[in-house]
Amino acid sequence: MSSVIRVRTIDPRGQRFGAGLSAVTLVAGIALDLPVIAAIVGAALAVSAALGTQWFLFGRPWPSVRRALQLGPPRDPEPELGPRFAQALGALFVAIGFVLFAAGAPALVFWAPIAAVAGLQALLAVSGYCLGCKLYGLHWFLPELFDRVVLRVPVQPRISLRSPGAR
């Protein structure tokens, strides 16, 4: 039994652009001590993770930027599953920051997970390296749970128990 899911491919340059814009926005929120800015980025990450990267608020300007710079289509489009998983992790870490904020944690403590998201977004923007995408590729428990819940992929057994002579 196999299930086939259609996977949308994306322009990795657009992902990097959106990551850079969200990193700058998070850094501004941290510098100005404005949690509402982090909440906007966290919500944008969550929406994109749930509905698809085409809904990422910070990536929306990319097609216009690409046209203005007269850049062609991506040479190597990539599947959006890794970036969506990475965005889900980013949204989770922003949410952890807000749980700490609600619990009355000092500013340094509640901004720490949000700063980690900003740092990883900046890393993606500058180098193209996406830690969350790499974690998704490991196919451990959380990516499988993400596939089942968000993408509605049916559960498949990891091991097939079959007699050696059976067909």
C-alpha positions in Angstrom: 0.0 0.0 0.0 1.5 3.3 -1.0 0.2 6.8 -1.0 1.2 9.4 -3.4 0.9 13.0 -2.4 1.4 15.9 -4.8 4.2 18.1 -3.5 4.3 21.7 -4.6 7.7 23.0 -5.6 9.0 26.4 -4.7 11.7 28.9 -5.7 14.4 28.6 -3.1 15.4 32.2 -3.7 11.9 33.2 -2.6 12.3 31.2 0.6 15.6 32.9 1.3 14.0 36.3 0.6 11.1 35.7 2.9 13.4 34.4 5.6 15.6 37.5 5.4 12.6 39.8 5.6 11.2 37.9 8.6 14.7 37.8 10.3 15.0 41.6 9.9 11.5 42.0 11.3 12.2 39.8 14.3 15.4 41.6 15.0 13.5 44.9 14.9 10.9 43.5 17.3 13.6 42.3 19.7 15.6 45.6 19.5 12.5 47.7 20.1 11.2 45.3 22.7 7.8 44.9 20.8 6.4 41.4 21.3 3.6 42.2 18.9 6.1 42.2 16.0 7.2 38.7 17.0 3.6 37.7 17.2 3.0 38.8 13.6 6.0 36.8 12.4 5.0 33.8 14.4 1.5 33.9 13.0 2.8 34.3 9.5 5.1 31.2 10.0 2.2 29.2 11.4 -0.2 30.1 8.5 2.5 29.2 6.0 3.3 25.9 7.7 -0.4 25.0 7.8 -1.5 26.2 4.3 1.6 26.3 2.2 4.5 28.6 1.6 2.6 30.6 -1.0 0.8 32.1 2.1 4.0 33.2 3.8 3.4 37.0 4.3 7.1 37.8 4.2 7.6 35.8 1.0 4.7 37.5 -0.9 6.9 40.3 -2.3 9.3 37.9 -4.0 7.5 37.5 -7.3 7.5 41.3 -7.8 11.1 41.5 -6.8 12.0 38.7 -9.2 10.2 40.5 -12.0 11.7 43.8 -11.2 15.2 42.3 -11.2 14.3 40.4 -14.4 15.3 37.0 -12.8 14.2 33.9 -14.6 12.5 30.9 -13.1 14.5 28.9 -10.5 17.1 26.6 -11.9 16.5 24.0 -9.2 13.0 24.3 -7.6 12.6 22.4 -4.3 9.7 20.6 -2.6 8.0 22.9 -0.1 7.6 20.2 2.6 11.0 20.9 4.3 10.4 24.7 4.4 6.9 24.2 5.7 8.2 22.0 8.5 10.9 24.5 9.3 8.3 27.2 9.5 6.2 25.1 11.8 9.2 24.8 14.1 9.8 28.5 13.9 6.2 29.2 14.9 6.5 26.7 17.7 9.6 28.5 19.1 7.9 31.9 18.8 5.0 30.4 20.7 7.4 29.1 23.4 8.7 32.7 23.7 5.1 33.9 24.3 4.4 31.2 26.9 7.5 32.4 28.7 6.3 36.0 28.3 2.9 35.1 29.8 4.5 33.2 32.6 6.3 36.5 33.6 9.8 35.4 32.5 12.4 38.2 32.2 12.8 39.7 28.8 16.1 38.0 28.1 14.5 34.6 28.7 11.3 35.1 26.6 13.2 36.7 23.7 15.7 33.8 23.6 13.7 31.3 21.5 12.5 34.2 19.3 16.1 35.3 18.7 16.9 31.7 17.8 14.3 31.8 15.1 15.6 35.2 13.9 19.1 33.7 13.8 18.0 30.6 11.8 16.0 32.7 9.4 19.1 34.9 8.9 21.2 31.9 8.3 18.8 30.7 5.6 18.7 34.1 4.0 22.5 34.5 3.9 23.7 31.0 3.2 20.7 29.0 1.9 21.2 26.5 4.8 17.8 25.5 6.4 18.2 23.6 9.6 14.5 22.8 9.9 14.5 21.5 6.3 17.4 19.2 7.2 15.6 18.0 10.3 12.5 17.2 8.1 14.7 15.1 5.8 15.7 12.9 8.7 12.1 11.5 8.8 12.0 11.2 12.6 8.8 11.4 14.7 7.9 15.1 14.4 8.1 15.2 10.5 5.9 12.1 10.4 3.4 13.7 12.7 3.6 16.9 10.6 2.8 14.9 7.5 -0.2 13.2 9.1 -1.7 16.2 10.7 -1.0 19.0 8.2 -0.7 17.1 5.0 -3.2 14.4 5.9 -0.9 11.7 4.7 -2.1 8.2 5.8 0.0 6.3 8.2 2.1 3.6 6.6 3.8 0.9 8.6 7.6 1.2 8.7 8.0 -2.6 8.8 6.2 -5.1 6.7 5.8 -8.4 8.4 5.6 -11.0 5.7 6.7 -14.6 5.4 9.8 -15.0 3.2 7.9 -17.2 0.7 4.7 -15.2 0.7 3.8 -12.8 -2.1 
